[in-house]
Amino acid sequence: MRLLKALVVDDDEIVCTLLGDILTRQGHQATTHTSPRLGISAVRSQVFDVVFLDIKMPELDGLEVLRQMRPLLPKAAFVMITASADDERVGEALSAGAGFCLSKPFDSNMVEEILAALVGR
């Protein structure tokens, strides 16, 4: 099984912890940040295989973060996290290069399905 280096950026510390725990339990490496600016800094110094990115954050919009990260991580998969699956910004995120959308509340099975798809690609 291919192991992934993952970045989680969500202003909710509980979401960061939950995703980090799921990722590490699966054997993947996880870095988490509750600040979008720190997440952007992380991709300037490290390469990640997958980025879990909240769409709505108070400090900086997730779509803008995606637009800044995408050129820095051209081979990475982006998973947008949202509390409203019908949010029009989900479509914008998919158009901007995100490959998956994870709706809150989510469980470990949903995350594991995305990881299985990524490991198989």
N, CA and C atoms as an extended XYZ file, in Angstrom:
363
Properties=species:S:1:pos:R:3:atomname:S:1:resname:S:1:resid:I:1 pbc="F F F"
N         0.845       -1.181        0.000 N   MET     1
C         0.000        0.000        0.000 CA  MET     1
C         0.892        1.246        0.000 C   MET     1
N         0.552        2.177       -0.855 N   ARG     2
C         1.296        3.435       -0.926 CA  ARG     2
C         0.851        4.349        0.217 C   ARG     2
N         1.811        4.886        0.947 N   LEU     3
C         1.491        5.791        2.047 CA  LEU     3
C         1.532        7.228        1.537 C   LEU     3
N         0.639        8.040        2.052 N   LEU     4
C         0.496        9.417        1.606 CA  LEU     4
C         1.003       10.394        2.651 C   LEU     4
N         1.505       11.506        2.171 N   LYS     5
C         1.857       12.627        3.034 CA  LYS     5
C         0.716       13.630        2.883 C   LYS     5
N        -0.009       13.864        3.974 N   ALA     6
C        -1.230       14.655        3.918 CA  ALA     6
C        -1.123       15.938        4.737 C   ALA     6
N        -1.805       16.960        4.237 N   LEU     7
C        -1.944       18.232        4.942 CA  LEU     7
C        -3.426       18.474        5.174 C   LEU     7
N        -3.776       18.842        6.399 N   VAL     8
C        -5.154       19.197        6.741 CA  VAL     8
C        -5.166       20.654        7.161 C   VAL     8
N        -6.011       21.466        6.496 N   VAL     9
C        -6.157       22.878        6.858 CA  VAL     9
C        -7.636       23.138        7.107 C   VAL     9
N        -7.974       23.363        8.369 N   ASP    10
C        -9.357       23.638        8.769 CA  ASP    10
C        -9.293       24.491       10.026 C   ASP    10
N       -10.101       25.543       10.076 N   ASP    11
C       -10.072       26.422       11.244 CA  ASP    11
C       -10.643       25.758       12.496 C   ASP    11
N       -11.284       24.613       12.343 N   ASP    12
C       -11.835       23.865       13.470 CA  ASP    12
C       -10.795       22.844       13.935 C   ASP    12
N       -10.260       23.055       15.119 N   GLU    13
C        -9.215       22.178       15.640 CA  GLU    13
C        -9.688       20.738       15.781 C   GLU    13
N       -10.969       20.540       16.080 N   ILE    14
C       -11.519       19.188       16.218 CA  ILE    14
C       -11.452       18.445       14.884 C   ILE    14
N       -11.770       19.137       13.794 N   VAL    15
C       -11.696       18.518       12.463 CA  VAL    15
C       -10.251       18.155       12.143 C   VAL    15
N        -9.327       19.054       12.448 N   CYS    16
C        -7.902       18.765       12.217 CA  CYS    16
C        -7.464       17.527       12.986 C   CYS    16
N        -7.842       17.454       14.238 N   THR    17
C        -7.468       16.314       15.074 CA  THR    17
C        -8.092       15.026       14.558 C   THR    17
N        -9.379       15.067       14.217 N   LEU    18
C       -10.074       13.878       13.727 CA  LEU    18
C        -9.441       13.371       12.430 C   LEU    18
N        -9.244       14.260       11.474 N   LEU    19
C        -8.632       13.844       10.210 CA  LEU    19
C        -7.194       13.363       10.416 C   LEU    19
N        -6.448       14.066       11.247 N   GLY    20
C        -5.080       13.642       11.541 CA  GLY    20
C        -5.042       12.240       12.131 C   GLY    20
N        -5.973       11.954       13.051 N   ASP    21
C        -6.040       10.626       13.666 CA  ASP    21
C        -6.400        9.553       12.640 C   ASP    21
N        -7.378        9.834       11.783 N   ILE    22
C        -7.776        8.865       10.752 CA  ILE    22
C        -6.604        8.582        9.817 C   ILE    22
N        -5.933        9.635        9.386 N   LEU    23
C        -4.804        9.479        8.467 CA  LEU    23
C        -3.677        8.661        9.086 C   LEU    23
N        -3.298        8.993       10.313 N   THR    24
C        -2.183        8.279       10.943 CA  THR    24
C        -2.556        6.836       11.272 C   THR    24
N        -3.815        6.595       11.622 N   ARG    25
C        -4.263        5.220       11.874 CA  ARG    25
C        -4.124        4.360       10.619 C   ARG    25
N        -4.270        4.993        9.462 N   GLN    26
C        -4.131        4.284        8.186 CA  GLN    26
C        -2.660        4.178        7.746 C   GLN    26
N        -1.760        4.747        8.540 N   GLY    27
C        -0.344        4.672        8.239 CA  GLY    27
C         0.206        5.854        7.458 C   GLY    27
N        -0.654        6.833        7.161 N   HIS    28
C        -0.227        8.001        6.407 CA  HIS    28
C         0.388        9.037        7.349 C   HIS    28
N         1.139        9.955        6.792 N   GLN    29
C         1.734       11.043        7.571 CA  GLN    29
C         0.800       12.248        7.481 C   GLN    29
N         0.490       12.855        8.604 N   ALA    30
C        -0.445       13.979        8.613 CA  ALA    30
C         0.159       15.204        9.285 C   ALA    30
N         0.002       16.343        8.628 N   THR    31
C         0.346       17.652        9.184 CA  THR    31
C        -0.951       18.437        9.214 C   THR    31
N        -1.238       19.084       10.339 N   THR    32
C        -2.488       19.837       10.439 CA  THR    32
C        -2.218       21.284       10.815 C   THR    32
N        -3.069       22.167       10.273 N   HIS    33
C        -2.999       23.585       10.608 CA  HIS    33
C        -4.419       24.147       10.698 C   HIS    33
N        -4.665       24.943       11.731 N   THR    34
C        -5.951       25.633       11.835 CA  THR    34
C        -5.900       26.992       11.157 C   THR    34
N        -4.733       27.414       10.723 N   SER    35
C        -4.564       28.687       10.024 CA  SER    35
C        -4.283       28.431        8.546 C   SER    35
N        -5.091       29.005        7.648 N   PRO    36
C        -4.822       28.833        6.224 CA  PRO    36
C        -3.460       29.388        5.816 C   PRO    36
N        -3.039       30.466        6.436 N   ARG    37
C        -1.742       31.056        6.095 CA  ARG    37
C        -0.593       30.109        6.459 C   ARG    37
N        -0.720       29.418        7.595 N   LEU    38
C         0.300       28.429        7.968 CA  LEU    38
C         0.267       27.230        7.025 C   LEU    38
N        -0.922       26.876        6.564 N   GLY    39
C        -1.036       25.796        5.582 CA  GLY    39
C        -0.327       26.150        4.290 C   GLY    39
N        -0.509       27.386        3.833 N   ILE    40
C         0.172       27.848        2.612 CA  ILE    40
C         1.686       27.830        2.823 C   ILE    40
N         2.129       28.269        3.991 N   SER    41
C         3.567       28.237        4.292 CA  SER    41
C         4.102       26.806        4.261 C   SER    41
N         3.304       25.868        4.764 N   ALA    42
C         3.739       24.464        4.793 CA  ALA    42
C         3.980       23.933        3.387 C   ALA    42
N         3.119       24.292        2.420 N   VAL    43
C         3.311       23.761        1.061 CA  VAL    43
C         4.454       24.454        0.332 C   VAL    43
N         4.916       25.555        0.860 N   ARG    44
C         6.090       26.212        0.272 CA  ARG    44
C         7.380       25.498        0.666 C   ARG    44
N         7.332       24.737        1.754 N   SER    45
C         8.548       24.074        2.227 CA  SER    45
C         8.470       22.548        2.176 C   SER    45
N         7.288       21.994        1.912 N   GLN    46
C         7.120       20.539        1.881 CA  GLN    46
C         6.231       20.148        0.703 C   GLN    46
N         6.371       18.910        0.280 N   VAL    47
C         5.503       18.374       -0.770 CA  VAL    47
C         4.500       17.434       -0.112 C   VAL    47
N         3.238       17.593       -0.464 N   PHE    48
C         2.169       16.749        0.063 CA  PHE    48
C         1.500       16.022       -1.091 C   PHE    48
N         1.021       14.817       -0.812 N   ASP    49
C         0.286       14.042       -1.803 CA  ASP    49
C        -1.184       14.417       -1.832 C   ASP    49
N        -1.708       14.818       -0.682 N   VAL    50
C        -3.125       15.161       -0.567 CA  VAL    50
C        -3.283       16.303        0.434 C   VAL    50
N        -4.217       17.208        0.116 N   VAL    51
C        -4.527       18.327        1.001 CA  VAL    51
C        -6.027       18.308        1.281 C   VAL    51
N        -6.378       18.226        2.553 N   PHE    52
C        -7.765       18.362        2.991 CA  PHE    52
C        -7.937       19.824        3.379 C   PHE    52
N        -8.871       20.509        2.742 N   LEU    53
C        -8.963       21.956        2.863 CA  LEU    53
C       -10.397       22.402        3.090 C   LEU    53
N       -10.642       23.078        4.199 N   ASP    54
C       -11.976       23.600        4.498 CA  ASP    54
C       -12.309       24.738        3.541 C   ASP    54
N       -13.527       24.767        3.041 N   ILE    55
C       -13.926       25.824        2.114 CA  ILE    55
C       -14.153       27.148        2.850 C   ILE    55
N       -14.840       27.087        3.989 N   LYS    56
C       -15.181       28.323        4.702 CA  LYS    56
C       -14.314       28.477        5.946 C   LYS    56
N       -13.408       29.439        5.878 N   MET    57
C       -12.562       29.758        7.023 CA  MET    57
C       -12.566       31.270        7.188 C   MET    57
N       -12.551       31.761        8.419 N   PRO    58
C       -12.652       33.206        8.622 CA  PRO    58
C       -11.422       33.999        8.185 C   PRO    58
N       -10.254       33.423        8.335 N   GLU    59
C        -9.022       34.159        8.048 CA  GLU    59
C        -8.791       34.321        6.548 C   GLU    59
N        -9.044       33.265        5.796 N   LEU    60
C        -8.807       33.260        4.351 CA  LEU    60
C        -9.694       32.184        3.754 C   LEU    60
N       -10.421       32.529        2.703 N   ASP    61
C       -11.344       31.613        2.053 CA  ASP    61
C       -10.609       30.397        1.488 C   ASP    61
N       -11.197       29.214        1.652 N   GLY    62
C       -10.587       27.984        1.186 CA  GLY    62
C       -10.348       27.947       -0.314 C   GLY    62
N       -11.221       28.601       -1.080 N   LEU    63
C       -11.006       28.655       -2.530 CA  LEU    63
C        -9.740       29.434       -2.870 C   LEU    63
N        -9.510       30.518       -2.158 N   GLU    64
C        -8.292       31.296       -2.385 CA  GLU    64
C        -7.064       30.484       -1.978 C   GLU    64
N        -7.181       29.751       -0.887 N   VAL    65
C        -6.071       28.903       -0.446 CA  VAL    65
C        -5.789       27.839       -1.512 C   VAL    65
N        -6.843       27.236       -2.045 N   LEU    66
C        -6.683       26.247       -3.120 CA  LEU    66
C        -5.970       26.864       -4.321 C   LEU    66
N        -6.383       28.046       -4.710 N   ARG    67
C        -5.760       28.712       -5.865 CA  ARG    67
C        -4.276       29.019       -5.625 C   ARG    67
N        -3.917       29.293       -4.372 N   GLN    68
C        -2.508       29.553       -4.063 CA  GLN    68
C        -1.693       28.264       -3.961 C   GLN    68
N        -2.314       27.199       -3.449 N   MET    69
C        -1.596       25.937       -3.253 CA  MET    69
C        -1.453       25.128       -4.538 C   MET    69
N        -2.459       25.179       -5.397 N   ARG    70
C        -2.492       24.327       -6.589 CA  ARG    70
C        -1.211       24.418       -7.433 C   ARG    70
N        -0.714       25.634       -7.737 N   PRO    71
C         0.526       25.699       -8.527 CA  PRO    71
C         1.750       25.165       -7.777 C   PRO    71
N         1.718       25.227       -6.446 N   LEU    72
C         2.845       24.747       -5.643 CA  LEU    72
C         2.844       23.228       -5.501 C   LEU    72
N         1.662       22.623       -5.654 N   LEU    73
C         1.515       21.165       -5.520 CA  LEU    73
C         0.764       20.616       -6.731 C   LEU    73
N         1.367       20.667       -7.905 N   PRO    74
C         0.632       20.282       -9.117 CA  PRO    74
C         0.206       18.816       -9.160 C   PRO    74
N         0.889       17.948       -8.423 N   LYS    75
C         0.546       16.520       -8.445 CA  LYS    75
C        -0.347       16.105       -7.279 C   LYS    75
N        -0.613       17.015       -6.354 N   ALA    76
C        -1.391       16.674       -5.158 CA  ALA    76
C        -2.880       16.587       -5.464 C   ALA    76
N        -3.551       15.764       -4.681 N   ALA    77
C        -5.011       15.695       -4.716 CA  ALA    77
C        -5.537       16.661       -3.655 C   ALA    77
N        -6.604       17.375       -3.987 N   PHE    78
C        -7.217       18.296       -3.040 CA  PHE    78
C        -8.610       17.807       -2.696 C   PHE    78
N        -8.884       17.740       -1.398 N   VAL    79
C       -10.176       17.318       -0.888 CA  VAL    79
C       -10.764       18.508       -0.145 C   VAL    79
N       -11.852       19.059       -0.681 N   MET    80
C       -12.496       20.194       -0.041 CA  MET    80
C       -13.448       19.693        1.034 C   MET    80
N       -13.468       20.388        2.165 N   ILE    81
C       -14.325       20.027        3.289 CA  ILE    81
C       -15.379       21.120        3.413 C   ILE    81
N       -16.646       20.710        3.511 N   THR    82
C       -17.712       21.703        3.614 CA  THR    82
C       -18.841       21.213        4.509 C   THR    82
N       -19.495       22.151        5.151 N   ALA    83
C       -20.672       21.835        5.948 CA  ALA    83
C       -21.926       21.883        5.084 C   ALA    83
N       -21.846       22.495        3.893 N   SER    84
C       -23.002       22.573        2.996 CA  SER    84
C       -22.629       22.007        1.633 C   SER    84
N       -23.038       20.780        1.395 N   ALA    85
C       -22.683       20.110        0.142 CA  ALA    85
C       -23.282       20.794       -1.073 C   ALA    85
N       -24.344       21.568       -0.875 N   ASP    86
C       -24.953       22.250       -2.016 CA  ASP    86
C       -24.352       23.640       -2.231 C   ASP    86
N       -23.337       23.961       -1.466 N   ASP    87
C       -22.661       25.245       -1.577 CA  ASP    87
C       -22.128       25.416       -2.999 C   ASP    87
N       -22.424       26.540       -3.630 N   GLU    88
C       -21.935       26.776       -4.997 CA  GLU    88
C       -20.413       26.813       -5.048 C   GLU    88
N       -19.788       27.088       -3.910 N   ARG    89
C       -18.323       27.122       -3.886 CA  ARG    89
C       -17.714       25.740       -4.041 C   ARG    89
N       -18.485       24.691       -3.781 N   VAL    90
C       -17.984       23.336       -4.029 CA  VAL    90
C       -17.714       23.178       -5.522 C   VAL    90
N       -18.655       23.609       -6.358 N   GLY    91
C       -18.470       23.551       -7.802 CA  GLY    91
C       -17.287       24.379       -8.255 C   GLY    91
N       -17.128       25.556       -7.660 N   GLU    92
C       -15.975       26.402       -7.986 CA  GLU    92
C       -14.669       25.707       -7.607 C   GLU    92
N       -14.669       25.061       -6.456 N   ALA    93
C       -13.463       24.364       -5.994 CA  ALA    93
C       -13.123       23.205       -6.932 C   ALA    93
N       -14.127       22.475       -7.357 N   LEU    94
C       -13.880       21.371       -8.284 CA  LEU    94
C       -13.348       21.899       -9.613 C   LEU    94
N       -13.870       23.035      -10.048 N   SER    95
C       -13.375       23.657      -11.289 CA  SER    95
C       -11.950       24.177      -11.133 C   SER    95
N       -11.589       24.554       -9.908 N   ALA    96
C       -10.257       25.111       -9.643 CA  ALA    96
C        -9.211       24.027       -9.375 C   ALA    96
N        -9.604       22.761       -9.431 N   GLY    97
C        -8.613       21.704       -9.293 CA  GLY    97
C        -8.801       20.740       -8.141 C   GLY    97
N        -9.853       20.923       -7.342 N   ALA    98
C       -10.110       19.951       -6.282 CA  ALA    98
C       -10.681       18.685       -6.914 C   ALA    98
N       -10.352       17.554       -6.342 N   GLY    99
C       -10.825       16.296       -6.910 CA  GLY    99
C       -11.921       15.625       -6.111 C   GLY    99
N       -12.066       16.029       -4.858 N   PHE   100
C       -13.030       15.383       -3.968 CA  PHE   100
C       -13.671       16.430       -3.075 C   PHE   100
N       -14.848       16.090       -2.559 N   CYS   101
C       -15.521       16.937       -1.576 CA  CYS   101
C       -15.945       16.050       -0.414 C   CYS   101
N       -15.623       16.477        0.790 N   LEU   102
C       -15.973       15.753        2.006 CA  LEU   102
C       -16.950       16.617        2.783 C   LEU   102
N       -18.166       16.103        2.976 N   SER   103
C       -19.205       16.873        3.662 CA  SER   103
C       -19.181       16.606        5.159 C   SER   103
N       -19.289       17.688        5.925 N   LYS   104
C       -19.407       17.575        7.381 CA  LYS   104
C       -20.883       17.324        7.708 C   LYS   104
N       -21.195       16.522        8.671 N   PRO   105
C       -20.264       15.697        9.452 CA  PRO   105
C       -19.839       14.484        8.628 C   PRO   105
N       -18.611       14.061        8.821 N   PHE   106
C       -18.103       12.897        8.100 CA  PHE   106
C       -17.638       11.870        9.114 C   PHE   106
N       -17.475       10.645        8.639 N   ASP   107
C       -16.942        9.600        9.511 CA  ASP   107
C       -15.687        9.008        8.874 C   ASP   107
N       -15.039        8.142        9.602 N   SER   108
C       -13.769        7.592        9.131 CA  SER   108
C       -13.942        6.799        7.836 C   SER   108
N       -15.098        6.152        7.649 N   ASN   109
C       -15.316        5.384        6.415 CA  ASN   109
C       -15.281        6.280        5.189 C   ASN   109
N       -15.854        7.477        5.295 N   MET   110
C       -15.854        8.402        4.162 CA  MET   110
C       -14.427        8.825        3.816 C   MET   110
N       -13.642        9.101        4.821 N   VAL   111
C       -12.247        9.508        4.611 CA  VAL   111
C       -11.451        8.338        4.041 C   VAL   111
N       -11.670        7.149        4.577 N   GLU   112
C       -10.951        5.970        4.108 CA  GLU   112
C       -11.271        5.653        2.649 C   GLU   112
N       -12.494        5.904        2.205 N   GLU   113
C       -12.852        5.699        0.794 CA  GLU   113
C       -12.053        6.651       -0.108 C   GLU   113
N       -11.939        7.895        0.312 N   ILE   114
C       -11.151        8.863       -0.466 CA  ILE   114
C        -9.688        8.439       -0.498 C   ILE   114
N        -9.153        8.040        0.655 N   LEU   115
C        -7.756        7.607        0.715 CA  LEU   115
C        -7.514        6.383       -0.163 C   LEU   115
N        -8.458        5.432       -0.170 N   ALA   116
C        -8.318        4.242       -1.006 CA  ALA   116
C        -8.292        4.634       -2.487 C   ALA   116
N        -9.118        5.595       -2.870 N   ALA   117
C        -9.119        6.067       -4.260 CA  ALA   117
C        -7.786        6.724       -4.605 C   ALA   117
N        -7.227        7.470       -3.665 N   LEU   118
C        -5.956        8.158       -3.913 CA  LEU   118
C        -4.780        7.191       -3.968 C   LEU   118
N        -4.777        6.214       -3.105 N   VAL   119
C        -3.688        5.246       -3.066 CA  VAL   119
C        -3.700        4.406       -4.347 C   VAL   119
N        -4.877        4.153       -4.882 N   GLY   120
C        -4.995        3.339       -6.081 CA  GLY   120
C        -4.663        4.066       -7.366 C   GLY   120
N        -4.527        5.394       -7.317 N   ARG   121
C        -4.289        6.125       -8.561 CA  ARG   121
C        -2.836        6.198       -8.924 C   ARG   121
